[in-house]
Amino acid sequence: MLMALGEVSTILSALKNGLGVWDRFNPKKDPKEKLEAIEKVMEAVTETRAYVYNRDVLNRQDRDIERELALAWQKAAGAILEFDSNLHDSSEVKSLGWADPRSWPEWRRRAKTIDLDLIEQQCNWLRSQPS
């Protein structure tokens, strides 16, 4: 059964339009933006590690630094959202937890992990994936 040339042309046109819609709703992700987003998360990890050491070992709790950590994690959450939803959730929970440390138990249930080592592992894995 042969299709008429007009039918083939209509089918190809529909496919082309469908692919155009797909591209609009699924834009290609810029590898540079992905690396910058991972870097924001890793900066928040590093800042948090340094602060937790000072707080736990040197007994230096500082609400101003905790507010800075909340902002660093919120920026990380915004940057990583389009690349990794789990890292986004973890970063957002970290932000909310540092903003109000009394809320850690509540927010902790919202993310798969808030462990810094696991967040770092996820960043390293994401960095190794093609964009």
C-alpha positions in Angstrom: 0.0 0.0 0.0 1.6 3.2 -1.1 0.9 6.6 0.4 0.3 9.6 -1.7 3.1 12.2 -1.7 0.7 14.7 0.0 0.1 12.2 2.9 3.8 11.7 3.4 4.4 15.4 3.4 1.6 15.9 6.0 3.1 13.2 8.2 6.6 14.6 8.0 5.2 18.1 8.8 3.4 16.8 11.8 6.5 15.0 13.0 8.6 18.2 12.6 6.0 20.2 14.5 5.9 17.6 17.3 9.7 17.7 17.6 9.6 21.5 17.8 7.1 21.3 20.7 9.4 18.7 22.4 12.4 21.0 22.0 10.5 23.9 23.5 9.5 22.0 26.6 12.7 20.0 26.9 15.5 22.5 26.1 19.1 21.2 25.9 20.9 21.9 29.2 24.1 23.9 28.9 27.0 21.8 30.3 28.6 25.0 31.6 25.5 25.9 33.6 25.4 22.3 35.0 29.0 22.6 36.2 28.3 26.0 37.7 25.2 24.6 39.5 27.3 21.7 40.9 29.9 24.2 42.0 27.3 26.2 44.0 26.3 23.0 45.8 29.9 22.1 46.5 30.6 25.6 47.8 27.7 25.2 50.2 29.0 21.8 51.3 32.5 23.2 51.9 31.2 26.2 53.8 29.0 23.9 55.9 31.8 21.5 56.7 34.0 24.4 57.9 31.2 25.8 60.1 30.2 22.5 61.6 33.9 21.9 62.6 34.0 25.3 64.2 30.7 24.7 66.0 31.3 21.2 67.1 35.1 21.1 67.8 35.8 24.7 68.7 32.4 25.4 70.3 31.8 28.5 68.1 28.1 28.6 67.2 27.3 31.8 65.1 23.8 32.7 63.9 25.2 35.1 61.3 27.2 32.3 59.7 24.1 30.0 59.9 22.1 32.6 58.0 24.9 32.8 55.4 24.7 29.0 55.1 20.9 29.2 54.6 21.4 31.6 51.8 24.3 29.6 50.2 22.1 26.5 50.3 19.1 28.4 48.8 21.3 29.6 45.9 22.5 26.1 45.4 19.0 24.8 45.4 17.9 27.3 42.7 21.0 26.6 40.6 20.7 22.8 40.6 17.0 22.5 40.2 17.0 21.8 36.4 19.8 19.3 36.7 19.0 17.1 39.7 15.8 17.2 41.7 17.3 15.2 44.7 20.2 17.6 45.1 17.6 20.5 44.8 15.5 18.9 47.6 18.6 18.3 49.8 19.8 21.9 49.2 16.4 23.4 50.0 16.1 21.4 53.2 19.6 22.4 54.2 18.7 26.1 53.6 15.5 25.8 55.7 17.3 23.9 58.4 20.1 26.5 58.8 17.6 29.3 58.7 15.8 27.8 61.7 17.8 25.0 63.3 14.8 24.1 65.5 13.1 22.9 62.3 15.7 20.2 61.3 13.6 17.3 62.4 10.6 18.5 60.3 12.6 19.4 57.2 14.8 16.3 57.3 11.9 14.1 56.2 11.5 16.1 53.0 14.8 15.1 51.4 16.4 11.7 50.6 19.6 12.9 52.2 21.1 15.8 54.0 24.3 14.0 54.7 27.2 16.1 53.3 29.2 13.1 52.1 26.2 11.8 50.2 25.5 15.2 48.7 29.2 15.4 47.6 29.0 11.9 46.1 25.9 12.9 44.1 27.6 16.1 42.8 30.6 14.0 41.7 28.3 11.5 40.0 26.3 14.3 38.3 29.6 15.9 37.1 30.6 12.6 35.5 27.3 12.3 33.5 27.1 13.7 29.9 24.9 16.7 29.6 
